[in-house]
Amino acid sequence: MRIGFLVLITLLASSCDAVPDQFGKLDLKKWRGDRGGCNGVRATLVPDFKAEIQNLKGKRANTIGDLLGRPDINQIEDRNQKFYIYFLEKGTHCDGPGIKSDSRSVAIRMSAIGLATEITFQNGLP
């Protein structure tokens, strides 16, 4: 019985997919490694990100978080909608948490059922 349990645990662990390092043209490892866009790497990845926008729409919030990493800002809106905001360049937000920034960012709107429905680019927050 103990061997069966160990086999089951091993199968379950091996069936879990690792987070990919690439999503189409977008290098996710570089994206996730540049938290807040403070190192200037995300700015160089914007064309590749834009090429994958349609493939990101419809993905679940957890999948977006796994792919792109934890959002720089998680903004809650009315009717259980939220925005995942990722800064694309260095700005005042890099100086400390909670500091307002007008740096370029991308916002991914999540519907009440947790699906990415809209992706917009702006300066600061949407």
QUIHUFEN-V935604 format. One line per field, one symbol per residue. ss: DSSP state (H for helix, E for strand, - for the rest). psi: psi as a letter, one per 30 degrees, with the letter a starting at -180 (. if undefined). A space follows every 10 residues. Layout:
ss->???
psi->???
This chain:
ss->-HHHHHHHHH HHHHH----- -EE--EEHHH HHH-HHH--- HHHHHHHHHH H-HHHH---E HHHHHHHH-- --EEEE-HHH -EEEEEE--- -HHHH----- ---EEEEEEE ----EEEEEE EEE---
psi->eeeeeeeeee eeeffkklkl fkjbfkjeee eefikggffg eeeffeeeee fgeffekfll eeeeeeeflk lekjkkalhg llkjkkkflk afffflkfkk kglklkkjkk lfggkkfkkl klkbl.
